[in-house]
Amino acid sequence: MTRRYFGTDGIRGQSNVFPMTPDLAMRVGIAVGTIFRRGNHRHRVVIGKDTRLSGYMLENALVAGFTAAGLDVFLLGPIPTPAVAMLTRSLRADIGVMISASHNPFEDNGIKLFGPDGYKLSDELELEIEDLLDKDIYAQLAKPHEIGRAKRVDGDIYRYIEFVKRTLPRDVTLNGLRIAIDCANGAAYKVAPTALWELGADVVTIGNTPNGTNINLDCGSTSPDALRRKVHEVRADIGIALDGDADRVIIVDEHGQIIDGDQLMAVIAESWLDDETLRGGGIVATVMSNLGLERFLKKKGLNLARTKVGDRYVVEHMRNNNFNVGGEQSGHIVLSDFGTTGDGLVAALQVLARVKRLGQPVSEVCRRFEPVPQLLKNVRFSGGKPLEDIIVRQAIESAEAELGKKGRLVIRPSGTEPLIRVMAEGDDRAQIERIVNDLIGVISNVRSAA
């Protein structure tokens, strides 16, 4: 069934343009509230957001929808996505909502939904919501005496801070570490520096002055150059870059070199293997993770289970197969011993614990394997389905045949933006670059012709 609203990570788009309009947000509140209004207890929903200007608009629209459906609303204010997942469970809410477009620019926004167990909703539930959105949802409104109430509970960010601190092993403190952290002018601008400082670190913070329009702007995990400069400037032992809603993390070592999610998963997997706490016989990652990670794990006697792109699919495979470490190359790292979704700060603390225990610099601890040459490029398109074109399919088949067993080719439409992503990897860098550029050219020509 074709989805009209939901992508790989909730509903997302440009603010004040369908589907990111206040009207649809209100309808989502009514539809989701109706579906989760089960049983005779007083129903509640928690709503968090990042620092985008449009967050005020969507927050109020969602409040109108949920209260109209008969749910009480707890407004958390700016808070990381994993905190919303955690507080949904902690506050025994029926549903959790995060208003965020993650790493996208401020013009975009999105709605992420969590069930009462703190996990993102299944495909089946999302389709049920979509079906209800296209019906007369106003027939489902609560009776006048059942209309919900709304209140702001900003202080609950400290529940999350204490939760994060408890994920650091008891035998480890951050005393003696100078940490530079980039909060991307996003949802973690309060909680992340506070947690690190309370754990004993000397903290230098950037990207912590949000103004509604500077989230992810030349900062954060998708733009780490500012953090690299700050690490060099203050001679930090490590740099931590979060994204706008803090569910992903990228590390910068003491030399200013970037360490991606694949390397971080390798660090955590090796650490937990040594502690005999790693489950599932390996880790879960997506088709985008580097072949070098797979080879590293194999040498350790571990497996790499691959899923399609999207941390929800990683989590699904983890839950079904008893894994407790999974994630994406982009820095979404899910540690199910602690949470139900990607958590950049919690993942960073596991890396810091390994650094402290080994007593080695970050550049040594976090370089676990040599990445296989990999190239990813995007093609923007509007309308149509370029990947179904016969010329494009033939070009892809030819590229796959050329790579054979010496590399991998992954071509897919983005689930959050109007982009087609073309990724290839293999031991021959020149071959990889030629294949990707050729495919980009073919897809671009088909797109232009359309």
Long-range contacts (C-beta under 8 A, 24 or more apart in sequence): 1-127, 3-126, 3-127, 3-130, 4-130, 4-134, 5-129, 5-130, 5-133, 6-126, 6-129, 6-130, 7-415, 7-416, 8-309, 8-310, 8-312, 8-415, 8-416, 9-102, 9-110, 9-112, 9-120, 9-310, 9-311, 9-312, 9-415, 9-416, 10-98, 10-110, 10-111, 10-112, 10-113, 10-120, 11-110, 11-111, 12-101, 12-104, 12-108, 12-109, 12-110, 12-111, 12-416, 13-108, 13-109, 13-110, 14-107, 14-108, 15-52, 15-53, 15-54, 15-57, 15-58, 15-107, 15-108, 15-109, 16-54, 16-57, 20-54, 20-58, 20-108, 20-109, 20-110, 22-57, 22-58, 22-60, 22-61, 23-61, 24-133, 25-57, 25-58, 25-61, 25-62, 25-65, 25-111, 26-61, 26-62, 26-64, 26-65, 26-68, 27-65, 27-133, 27-137, 28-62, 28-65, 28-111, 28-129, 28-133, 29-61, 29-62, 29-63, 29-64, 29-65, 29-66, 29-67, 29-68, 29-69, 30-65, 30-66, 30-68, 30-69, 30-137, 30-138, 30-140, 30-141, 31-65, 31-129, 31-132, 31-133, 31-137, 31-140, 32-65, 32-66, 32-69, 32-95, 32-97, 32-113, 32-129, 33-65, 33-66, 33-68, 33-69, 33-70, 33-71, 33-95, 34-69, 34-132, 34-137, 34-140, 35-125, 35-128, 35-129, 35-132, 36-71, 36-94, 36-95, 36-115, 36-116, 37-69, 37-70, 37-71, 37-94, 38-94, 42-72, 43-70, 43-71, 43-72, 43-94, 43-148, 44-71, 44-72, 44-73, 44-74, 44-91, 44-92, 44-93, 44-94, 45-71, 45-72, 45-73, 45-74, 45-93, 45-94, 45-95, 45-96, 45-97, 46-73, 46-74, 46-76, 46-84, 46-87, 46-88, 46-91, 46-93, 46-95, 46-96, 46-97, 47-73, 47-74, 47-75, 47-76, 47-84, 47-96, 47-97, 47-98, 47-99, 48-76, 48-77, 48-78, 48-79, 48-80, 48-81, 48-83, 48-84, 48-87, 48-96, 48-97, 48-98, 48-99, 48-187, 49-76, 49-77, 49-78, 49-79, 49-98, 49-99, 49-100, 49-187, 50-78, 50-98, 50-99, 50-100, 50-101, 50-186, 50-187, 50-215, 50-244, 50-245, 51-78, 51-185, 51-186, 51-187, 51-189, 51-210, 51-212, 51-215, 51-244, 52-99, 52-100, 52-101, 52-106, 52-108, 52-109, 52-212, 52-215, 52-244, 53-106, 53-212, 53-213, 54-106, 54-109, 55-99, 55-100, 55-109, 58-99, 58-109, 58-111, 59-99, 62-97, 62-99, 62-111, 63-150, 66-148, 67-147, 67-148, 67-149, 67-150, 68-141, 68-142, 68-147, 68-148, 69-140, 69-141, 69-142, 69-148, 70-142, 70-143, 70-146, 70-147, 70-148, 71-95, 71-148, 72-148, 72-149, 72-150, 72-151, 73-148, 73-149, 73-150, 73-151, 74-150, 74-151, 74-153, 74-156, 75-150, 75-151, 75-152, 75-153, 76-153, 76-154, 76-156, 76-157, 77-152, 77-154, 77-157, 78-186, 78-187, 78-189, 78-190, 78-210, 79-156, 79-157, 79-160, 79-187, 79-191, 80-160, 80-187, 80-188, 80-191, 80-192, 80-242, 80-245, 80-246, 80-247, 80-343, 80-344, 80-345, 81-112, 81-187, 81-245, 81-246, 81-247, 81-341, 81-342, 82-160, 82-246, 82-247, 82-339, 82-341, 82-342, 82-343, 82-344, 82-345, 82-346, 83-157, 83-160, 83-191, 84-112, 84-114, 85-114, 85-118, 85-119, 85-339, 85-340, 85-341, 86-118, 86-159, 86-160, 86-163, 86-339, 86-340, 87-156, 87-159, 87-160, 88-114, 88-115, 88-116, 88-118, 89-116, 89-117, 89-118, 89-340, 90-159, 91-156, 92-116, 98-245, 100-187, 100-244, 100-245, 101-244, 101-416, 102-243, 102-244, 102-245, 102-247, 102-248, 102-416, 103-184, 103-216, 103-220, 103-221, 103-222, 103-243, 103-244, 103-248, 103-330, 104-216, 104-244, 104-416, 104-417, 105-215, 105-216, 105-217, 106-212, 106-213, 106-214, 106-215, 106-216, 106-217, 110-416, 114-340, 114-341, 117-340, 118-339, 118-340, 118-341, 119-315, 119-319, 119-340, 119-341, 120-312, 120-315, 120-340, 120-341, 157-190, 157-191, 160-191, 161-191, 161-194, 161-195, 161-198, 164-191, 164-195, 164-343, 164-345, 164-346, 164-349, 165-195, 165-198, 165-199, 167-335, 167-338, 167-346, 167-349, 167-350, 168-199, 168-349, 168-352, 168-353, 169-353, 171-357, 172-352, 172-353, 172-356, 172-357, 173-199, 173-200, 173-356, 174-199, 174-200, 174-201, 174-352, 174-356, 175-200, 175-201, 176-200, 177-201, 177-202, 177-237, 177-238, 177-352, 177-355, 177-356, 178-202, 178-204, 178-234, 178-235, 178-236, 178-237, 179-203, 179-204, 179-236, 179-237, 179-238, 179-239, 179-240, 179-352, 180-204, 180-205, 180-206, 180-227, 180-230, 180-231, 180-234, 180-236, 180-238, 180-239, 180-240, 180-252, 181-205, 181-206, 181-239, 181-240, 181-241, 181-242, 182-206, 182-207, 182-219, 182-220, 182-221, 182-224, 182-226, 182-227, 182-230, 182-239, 182-240, 182-241, 182-242, 183-207, 183-208, 183-220, 183-242, 183-246, 184-215, 184-216, 184-219, 184-220, 184-221, 184-241, 184-242, 184-243, 184-244, 184-246, 185-209, 185-210, 185-211, 185-214, 185-215, 185-216, 185-217, 185-219, 185-220, 185-244, 186-210, 186-215, 186-216, 186-220, 186-242, 186-243, 186-244, 186-245, 186-246, 187-244, 187-245, 187-246, 188-242, 188-246, 188-344, 188-345, 191-246, 191-345, 192-240, 192-242, 192-246, 192-345, 195-345, 196-240, 199-349, 204-230, 204-234, 204-236, 206-230, 215-244, 216-243, 216-244, 220-244, 221-248, 221-249, 221-250, 221-330, 221-331, 221-344, 224-250, 224-252, 224-258, 227-252, 228-252, 228-256, 228-258, 229-256, 231-256, 232-256, 237-355, 237-361, 237-362, 238-352, 238-355, 238-362, 240-344, 240-345, 240-348, 242-344, 242-345, 243-331, 243-344, 246-343, 246-344, 246-345, 247-311, 247-332, 247-341, 247-342, 247-343, 247-344, 248-328, 248-330, 248-331, 248-332, 248-333, 248-342, 248-344, 249-331, 249-333, 249-344, 249-345, 249-347, 249-348, 250-331, 251-348, 251-351, 251-362, 251-366, 253-361, 253-362, 253-363, 253-366, 254-361, 254-362, 254-363, 255-363, 257-363, 259-362, 259-366, 259-367, 260-329, 260-330, 260-331, 261-289, 261-327, 261-328, 261-329, 261-330, 261-331, 261-332, 261-333, 262-289, 262-290, 262-292, 262-293, 262-329, 262-371, 263-293, 263-366, 263-367, 263-368, 263-369, 264-327, 264-331, 264-333, 264-347, 264-351, 264-366, 265-289, 265-293, 265-325, 265-326, 265-327, 265-333, 266-293, 266-296, 266-297, 266-368, 266-369, 267-350, 267-351, 267-354, 267-365, 267-366, 267-368, 268-325, 268-333, 268-335, 268-347, 268-350, 268-351, 268-354, 269-297, 269-300, 269-302, 269-325, 270-300, 270-354, 270-368, 271-350, 271-353, 271-354, 271-357, 272-324, 272-325, 273-300, 273-302, 277-324, 277-337, 278-302, 278-324, 278-325, 279-322, 279-323, 279-324, 280-305, 280-318, 280-321, 280-322, 280-323, 280-324, 280-325, 282-323, 283-323, 283-325, 283-326, 283-327, 284-314, 284-317, 284-318, 284-321, 284-323, 284-325, 284-326, 284-327, 285-314, 285-326, 285-327, 285-328, 285-329, 286-310, 286-313, 286-314, 286-328, 286-329, 287-408, 287-410, 288-328, 288-329, 288-330, 288-376, 288-410, 288-423, 289-328, 289-329, 290-329, 290-371, 290-372, 290-374, 290-425, 291-372, 291-374, 291-407, 291-408, 291-425, 291-426, 292-369, 292-370, 292-371, 292-372, 293-369, 293-371, 295-369, 295-372, 296-368, 296-369, 308-412, 309-412, 309-415, 310-415, 311-341, 311-342, 315-340, 315-341, 372-407, 372-425, 372-426, 372-427, 373-425, 373-426, 373-427, 373-428, 373-429, 373-432, 374-423, 374-424, 374-425, 374-432, 375-423, 375-424, 375-425, 375-432, 375-433, 375-436, 376-421, 376-422, 376-423, 376-436, 377-421, 377-422, 377-423, 377-436, 377-437, 377-440, 378-414, 378-419, 378-420, 378-421, 378-422, 379-419, 379-420, 379-422, 379-440, 379-443, 379-444, 379-447, 380-418, 380-419, 381-418, 381-419, 381-420, 381-443, 381-447, 382-418, 383-450, 384-447, 384-450, 386-420, 386-443, 386-446, 386-447, 386-450, 387-411, 387-413, 387-420, 387-443, 389-446, 391-442, 391-446, 392-442, 392-443, 392-446, 395-438, 395-439, 395-442, 396-439, 399-424, 399-435, 399-438, 399-439, 402-431, 402-435, 403-431, 403-435, 407-431, 407-432, 409-435, 411-439
